[in-house]
Amino acid sequence: MPVPWDCADGLFEAYWRRPAAYLEDRVRRAMSVWTRVGPEAEQRAVRSLSDDLDSGRWAERNSDLADLDAADLGLRLLIA
């Protein structure tokens, strides 16, 4: 199931083209993945992402995402 770049659901994959959202605590609190990895791993990820965004490394490494309207991030919709 492709995830649109402007997905508003708040699931972990929702911000794939808007990574600065992951720096916001209120955004991360809506994602269960952070409770599973723990606060230390979460803070390391946030620091690393912040550094990458500030330096331009994220944009450089992910320039191919900028023009996509949706991405297949491995989500599957199961209907029973």
Secondary structure, 3 states (H helix, E strand, C coil): CCEECCCCCCCHHHHCCCHHHHHCHHHHHCCCHHHHHCHHHHHHHHHHHHHHHHHCHHHHHCHHHCCCCEECCCCCCCCC
